[in-house]
Amino acid sequence: MGLKTRATFEEALADAMRKYTGPNPNILALPRTFTTAAVHLCMKDGDLRGV
């Protein structure tokens, strides 16, 4: 897919819906990702002991 910058979140969402996700996107948006402390995301009930 690659990295594509957009001026607004709404513009990026519309582009993603048109090209990738269809009319019902399931997107995790983290607008402060690179301006605050890092977070760790994992699946519910995810067992990471073998990683």
C-alpha positions as CSV (number, residue, x, y, z in Angstrom):
1,M,0.0,0.0,0.0
2,G,2.7,2.5,0.9
3,L,2.5,5.8,2.9
4,K,0.3,8.5,1.5
5,T,-0.1,11.8,3.3
6,R,-3.4,13.6,3.3
7,A,-4.3,17.1,4.6
8,T,-7.1,15.9,6.9
9,F,-8.2,12.7,8.5
10,E,-11.5,12.9,6.7
11,E,-9.7,13.1,3.3
12,A,-7.5,10.1,4.3
13,L,-10.6,8.1,5.4
14,A,-12.4,8.8,2.1
15,D,-9.4,7.7,0.1
16,A,-9.1,4.5,2.1
17,M,-12.8,3.7,1.7
18,R,-12.6,4.3,-2.0
19,K,-9.4,2.3,-2.6
20,Y,-9.0,-0.3,0.2
21,T,-11.8,-0.9,2.8
22,G,-15.1,-0.3,1.1
23,P,-18.0,1.5,2.8
24,N,-17.5,0.0,6.3
25,P,-13.9,0.7,7.3
26,N,-12.4,-0.9,10.4
27,I,-9.6,1.5,11.1
28,L,-7.6,2.3,14.2
29,A,-6.6,6.0,14.1
30,L,-4.0,7.2,16.5
31,P,-3.6,11.0,15.7
32,R,-1.0,11.6,18.5
33,T,1.1,8.6,17.7
34,F,4.4,10.5,17.1
35,T,3.8,13.3,19.6
36,T,3.3,11.4,22.9
37,A,4.7,8.4,24.6
38,A,4.5,5.1,22.8
39,V,1.8,2.6,23.5
40,H,1.7,-1.2,23.1
41,L,-1.3,-2.7,21.3
42,C,-2.1,-6.4,21.2
43,M,-5.0,-8.7,20.5
44,K,-7.4,-9.5,23.3
45,D,-6.3,-12.8,24.9
46,G,-3.2,-12.7,22.9
47,D,-0.4,-15.0,24.2
48,L,2.9,-13.3,23.5
49,R,5.1,-15.6,25.5
50,G,6.4,-17.4,22.4
51,V,7.4,-14.1,20.7
